[in-house]
Amino acid sequence: PDQEIAGTVVDDAGAPTPDVAVRVSAGPYFANQADVAVSDANGQFAIQHLAAGTYAVLATSREGASRRVEAVPAGTRDLEIQLDRAGAIEGVLVGFRTQPSIVGVLQSGGHEPIDFEIDGDHFRAHGLNPGVYIVTAQTNGHEADNETVSVKSGAPTAMTLTSRGTASVSGHVIDWTTKRPVTTGRCAPPLPRNGSELGAFYGAPETESALDASGGFHFDDVTAGDVSIPCSTGATAGIRLATIAPASNGQFDVFVVTARSGGGDIGTLDWGTRAMYSVQPSAAKAGLHPGDVVMAIDGDSVELLDGRTIKNAISTHPIGSSIALTVHRGNETLALEITL
């Protein structure tokens, strides 16, 4: 192989950035043995002895900031990689009885969860790419908080995570199509959310509750506030969004539907808001738009269902059949007849 990829690493102000590790990979992952070069005092790098083809290029600073560039042809000698200066989150914990674990994730996705260092009631994470992060504090299924924070280039960002208090939660898992309880499966304790954003968290099987003979579940001393309650039956899963007052006993049923392979489909929905991400051509022809919020199927409200369960419910209708869909679009409520 006699090809190379060469170029310059600059920061967000356009200044050359030295001492940045630059790797290339012909596949989606960067293995430890991936070809690597380090940018010099002028920010320049060159990776030689490459075979013809296209490569992904990953630049990583010593502070931990990174930037990935896709589909770079071998033979490129003028690649400029802008690597924003790393930012940081430095925060304070308020009201937690015990020390939580804290995990952050970049909202735009594509990044591994970030574990925070914790020292008493202070926490920190350095070497972060600029962007909006969802940061979650959780004490093994009990107290929790979940907040978003915008990390700026080259500077620390302050934030506070405050315990939302605790409560008890009970409910049943119900098959939405038959309206009968599901008696086989498990529910996890409520997870903190910020709107429809969950962020990252570490699950612990020992904190889960097995469904009883009536499809019931119960949790004591779990986080209050805005939460999601996830349940799994083995064949499918469902999530209930709820708001629990501190020191209360919330009652919330979780609805599930088992998907039917080869059934009808209208597109992809946001799991929390029930808004359409993408729309299948047949549904678009009937007037369904991206952003429409699904409210009912054949007159039955789906406001207590998550987006995946709605998609599963539609799949129980065979291809070629019709459904009546009620949606919100802005300030309007629309009734659509869709042939699947």
C-alpha positions as CSV (number, residue, x, y, z in Angstrom):
1,P,0.0,0.0,0.0
2,D,1.4,3.4,-1.0
3,Q,-1.4,5.8,-0.3
4,E,-1.7,8.3,2.6
5,I,-4.1,10.6,4.3
6,A,-2.6,13.9,5.5
7,G,-3.9,17.2,6.8
8,T,-4.1,19.6,9.7
9,V,-5.9,19.7,13.0
10,V,-7.2,23.1,14.1
11,D,-9.3,24.3,17.0
12,D,-12.6,26.1,16.8
13,A,-10.7,29.4,16.4
14,G,-8.8,28.0,13.4
15,A,-5.5,27.7,15.3
16,P,-3.3,24.7,14.6
17,T,-3.6,22.0,17.3
18,P,-0.6,19.9,18.2
19,D,-0.4,16.6,20.0
20,V,-3.7,15.2,18.7
21,A,-3.9,11.4,18.0
22,V,-5.3,10.9,14.5
23,R,-6.5,7.4,13.5
24,V,-8.0,5.9,10.4
25,S,-10.2,2.8,9.9
26,A,-11.6,1.2,6.8
27,G,-14.5,-0.2,8.9
28,P,-17.0,1.4,11.4
29,Y,-14.8,0.7,14.5
30,F,-11.3,1.9,15.5
31,A,-9.3,-1.1,16.8
32,N,-6.3,-0.6,19.1
33,Q,-4.1,-1.5,16.2
34,A,-5.6,1.1,13.9
35,D,-3.1,3.3,12.0
36,V,-2.3,6.4,14.0
37,A,-0.3,9.6,13.7
38,V,0.2,12.5,16.1
39,S,-0.2,16.1,14.9
40,D,3.0,18.2,15.1
41,A,3.6,21.7,16.4
42,N,1.8,23.0,13.3
43,G,-1.1,20.7,13.7
44,Q,-0.1,18.6,10.7
45,F,-0.3,14.8,10.5
46,A,0.1,12.1,7.9
47,I,-0.8,8.5,8.0
48,Q,1.0,6.5,5.3
49,H,1.0,3.0,3.7
50,L,-2.7,2.9,3.2
51,A,-4.5,0.8,0.6
52,A,-6.8,2.5,-1.9
53,G,-10.3,3.1,-0.6
54,T,-12.2,5.4,1.8
55,Y,-11.5,5.7,5.5
56,A,-13.1,7.1,8.6
57,V,-10.7,9.4,10.4
58,L,-10.9,10.0,14.2
59,A,-9.0,12.8,15.9
60,T,-8.7,12.8,19.7
61,S,-7.0,15.3,21.9
62,R,-5.2,14.5,25.2
63,E,-8.1,16.2,27.0
64,G,-10.6,13.8,25.5
65,A,-12.3,15.9,22.9
66,S,-12.8,14.0,19.6
67,R,-14.0,14.5,16.0
68,R,-14.8,11.9,13.4
69,V,-14.8,12.5,9.7
70,E,-16.3,9.9,7.4
71,A,-15.5,8.7,3.9
72,V,-12.1,10.2,3.4
73,P,-10.4,8.9,0.2
74,A,-6.9,7.5,0.5
75,G,-4.6,10.0,-1.2
76,T,-6.2,13.0,0.5
77,R,-3.4,15.4,1.6
78,D,-5.4,18.5,2.6
79,L,-7.9,17.2,5.2
80,E,-8.7,19.8,7.8
81,I,-10.2,18.5,11.0
82,Q,-11.7,21.1,13.4
83,L,-11.4,19.8,16.9
84,D,-13.2,22.0,19.3
85,R,-11.4,22.6,22.6
86,A,-12.7,20.3,25.3
87,G,-15.2,21.5,27.7
88,A,-16.2,20.2,31.2
89,I,-19.1,19.9,33.6
90,E,-18.6,20.7,37.3
91,G,-21.6,20.3,39.5
92,V,-23.1,20.1,42.9
93,L,-25.5,17.5,44.4
94,V,-28.3,18.7,46.6
95,G,-30.6,16.7,48.9
96,F,-29.4,13.2,48.2
97,R,-29.4,10.9,51.3
98,T,-26.7,8.7,49.8
99,Q,-24.1,9.2,47.1
100,P,-25.6,8.5,43.6
101,S,-23.8,7.3,40.5
102,I,-23.8,10.0,37.8
103,V,-23.8,9.3,34.0
104,G,-23.9,11.8,31.1
105,V,-24.5,11.3,27.4
106,L,-24.3,13.7,24.5
107,Q,-27.9,14.4,23.3
108,S,-27.0,14.1,19.6
109,G,-26.0,10.5,20.2
110,G,-23.1,8.4,18.9
111,H,-21.1,8.6,22.0
112,E,-20.5,6.3,24.9
113,P,-21.9,7.2,28.4
114,I,-19.6,9.3,30.5
115,D,-19.1,8.5,34.2
116,F,-18.5,11.4,36.5
117,E,-16.0,11.7,39.3
118,I,-17.8,12.4,42.6
119,D,-16.2,14.0,45.7
120,G,-18.7,14.5,48.5
121,D,-21.5,16.7,47.1
122,H,-19.4,17.8,44.1
123,F,-19.1,16.0,40.7
124,R,-17.1,16.7,37.6
125,A,-16.3,15.4,34.1
126,H,-13.6,16.9,31.9
127,G,-12.5,16.4,28.3
128,L,-16.0,16.7,26.9
129,N,-17.0,17.5,23.3
130,P,-19.1,20.7,23.2
131,G,-22.8,20.1,22.9
132,V,-25.9,19.4,25.0
133,Y,-25.6,16.6,27.5
134,I,-28.3,14.7,29.5
135,V,-26.9,14.1,33.0
136,T,-28.5,11.6,35.3
137,A,-27.9,11.0,39.0
138,Q,-29.4,7.8,40.5
139,T,-29.1,5.9,43.8
140,N,-29.7,2.3,42.7
141,G,-33.4,2.8,41.9
142,H,-34.2,5.2,44.6
143,E,-33.5,9.0,44.6
144,A,-32.6,10.5,41.2
145,D,-32.5,13.6,39.0
146,N,-32.1,14.2,35.3
147,E,-31.1,17.5,33.7
148,T,-29.7,18.8,30.4
149,V,-26.7,21.1,30.3
150,S,-24.9,22.8,27.4
151,V,-21.2,22.4,27.4
152,K,-19.1,25.2,25.8
153,S,-15.8,24.8,24.1
154,G,-12.7,25.3,26.3
155,A,-14.6,26.1,29.6
156,P,-16.3,24.4,32.5
157,T,-20.1,24.5,32.8
158,A,-21.8,24.5,36.2
159,M,-24.9,22.6,37.0
160,T,-26.9,21.3,40.0
161,L,-28.6,17.9,40.4
162,T,-31.2,17.9,43.2
163,S,-33.0,14.8,44.6
164,R,-36.6,14.8,43.5
165,G,-37.7,13.0,46.7
166,T,-39.1,9.5,46.9
167,A,-42.5,7.9,46.6
168,S,-44.2,4.5,46.2
169,V,-45.6,3.3,42.9
170,S,-48.1,0.6,42.0
171,G,-49.8,-0.5,38.8
172,H,-50.5,-3.3,36.4
173,V,-49.2,-4.2,33.0
174,I,-52.1,-4.3,30.5
175,D,-52.4,-5.7,27.0
176,W,-53.8,-2.6,25.2
177,T,-55.5,-4.7,22.5
178,T,-57.3,-7.1,24.7
179,K,-57.5,-4.9,27.9
180,R,-56.4,-7.9,29.9
181,P,-53.6,-8.0,32.5
182,V,-50.2,-9.5,31.5
183,T,-48.9,-11.8,34.2
184,T,-45.5,-12.7,32.9
185,G,-42.8,-10.2,32.9
186,R,-40.9,-7.6,35.0
187,C,-40.9,-3.8,35.6
188,A,-37.9,-1.7,36.5
189,P,-38.2,1.1,39.1
190,P,-39.2,4.5,37.7
191,L,-36.4,6.4,35.9
192,P,-36.0,10.2,36.0
193,R,-36.8,12.0,32.8
194,N,-36.6,15.6,31.5
195,G,-39.5,15.9,29.2
196,S,-39.1,12.8,26.9
197,E,-35.4,12.7,27.5
198,L,-34.1,9.8,29.6
199,G,-30.4,10.0,29.1
200,A,-28.1,7.1,30.2
201,F,-28.4,5.0,33.4
202,Y,-27.2,1.8,34.9
203,G,-29.9,-0.9,35.4
204,A,-29.8,-3.3,38.3
205,P,-31.8,-6.5,37.9
206,E,-32.2,-6.9,41.7
207,T,-34.2,-3.7,41.8
208,E,-36.8,-4.9,39.3
209,S,-40.3,-6.2,40.3
210,A,-41.7,-9.4,38.8
211,L,-45.4,-9.2,37.8
212,D,-47.8,-11.0,40.1
213,A,-50.8,-13.1,39.2
214,S,-52.9,-10.0,38.5
215,G,-50.2,-8.4,36.4
216,G,-49.4,-6.1,39.2
217,F,-46.1,-4.4,40.3
218,H,-45.1,-2.3,43.3
219,F,-42.1,-0.2,44.3
220,D,-41.3,1.6,47.5
221,D,-38.8,4.4,48.0
222,V,-38.3,5.2,44.3
223,T,-37.8,8.6,42.7
224,A,-40.6,11.0,42.5
225,G,-41.1,13.8,39.9
226,D,-41.3,13.2,36.2
227,V,-40.5,9.6,35.4
228,S,-40.8,6.8,33.0
229,I,-41.9,3.3,34.2
230,P,-40.5,0.6,31.9
231,C,-41.9,-2.9,31.8
232,S,-41.0,-6.0,29.7
233,T,-43.0,-9.1,29.1
234,G,-40.4,-11.0,27.1
235,A,-42.4,-10.8,23.9
236,T,-42.6,-7.0,24.1
237,A,-42.1,-3.9,26.3
238,G,-43.9,-0.8,27.2
239,I,-43.1,2.5,28.9
240,R,-45.4,4.8,30.9
241,L,-44.6,8.4,31.4
242,A,-45.9,9.7,34.7
243,T,-45.5,12.4,37.3
244,I,-45.3,11.3,40.9
245,A,-45.7,13.6,43.8
246,P,-43.1,13.1,46.6
247,A,-44.2,11.0,49.6
248,S,-47.2,9.8,47.6
249,N,-48.4,6.4,46.4
250,G,-48.8,6.7,42.6
251,Q,-51.0,4.4,40.6
252,F,-50.0,3.9,37.0
253,D,-50.8,1.1,34.5
254,V,-48.3,0.3,31.8
255,F,-49.7,-0.8,28.4
256,V,-48.0,-3.2,26.0
257,V,-48.8,-4.6,22.5
258,T,-46.9,-7.5,20.9
259,A,-45.9,-6.6,17.4
260,R,-47.1,-8.7,14.4
261,S,-44.5,-9.5,11.9
262,G,-45.4,-8.2,8.4
263,G,-48.3,-6.1,9.8
264,G,-49.3,-2.5,8.9
265,D,-46.9,0.4,9.4
266,I,-47.3,4.2,9.3
267,G,-43.7,5.1,10.1
268,T,-41.5,5.9,13.1
269,L,-42.7,7.7,16.2
270,D,-40.9,9.5,19.0
271,W,-41.2,7.2,22.0
272,G,-42.1,9.9,24.5
273,T,-44.0,12.6,22.5
274,R,-45.8,10.2,20.1
275,A,-44.8,12.6,17.3
276,M,-44.1,11.1,13.8
277,Y,-40.3,11.1,12.9
278,S,-40.8,9.6,9.5
279,V,-43.9,8.6,7.5
280,Q,-44.5,5.7,5.2
281,P,-45.6,6.6,1.7
282,S,-49.1,5.2,2.1
283,A,-49.7,7.2,5.3
284,A,-48.2,10.3,3.7
285,K,-50.6,9.9,0.8
286,A,-53.5,9.9,3.4
287,G,-52.3,13.2,4.8
288,L,-50.0,12.1,7.7
289,H,-47.0,14.5,8.2
290,P,-43.8,14.3,10.2
291,G,-44.4,16.0,13.5
292,D,-48.0,15.0,13.7
293,V,-48.8,13.7,17.3
294,V,-50.8,10.5,17.3
295,M,-53.8,10.7,19.7
296,A,-56.1,7.8,18.9
297,I,-56.4,4.7,16.7
298,D,-59.9,3.8,15.6
299,G,-61.3,6.1,18.3
300,D,-59.3,4.5,21.1
301,S,-57.0,7.0,22.9
302,V,-53.2,6.2,22.8
303,E,-52.2,9.0,25.1
304,L,-51.0,6.6,27.7
305,L,-48.9,4.6,25.2
306,D,-45.3,5.2,24.2
307,G,-44.3,5.5,20.6
308,R,-43.1,1.9,20.2
309,T,-46.3,0.5,21.6
310,I,-48.3,2.6,19.2
311,K,-46.2,1.3,16.3
312,N,-46.8,-2.3,17.6
313,A,-50.5,-1.7,17.9
314,I,-50.7,-0.5,14.2
315,S,-48.8,-3.7,13.2
316,T,-51.7,-5.8,14.5
317,H,-53.7,-4.5,11.5
318,P,-52.9,-6.4,8.3
319,I,-51.4,-4.7,5.3
320,G,-54.2,-3.5,3.0
321,S,-56.6,-2.8,5.9
322,S,-57.6,0.7,6.9
323,I,-57.3,2.5,10.3
324,A,-58.8,5.8,11.5
325,L,-56.0,7.9,13.0
326,T,-56.6,11.0,15.1
327,V,-53.6,13.4,15.2
328,H,-52.7,16.8,16.6
329,R,-50.9,19.2,14.1
330,G,-50.2,22.5,15.7
331,N,-53.5,23.8,17.1
332,E,-55.6,21.4,14.9
333,T,-57.0,18.0,15.6
334,L,-57.3,16.0,12.4
335,A,-59.0,12.7,11.5
336,L,-57.2,10.6,8.9
337,E,-58.2,7.4,7.1
338,I,-55.1,5.5,6.3
339,T,-54.8,2.4,4.2
340,L,-51.8,0.3,5.5
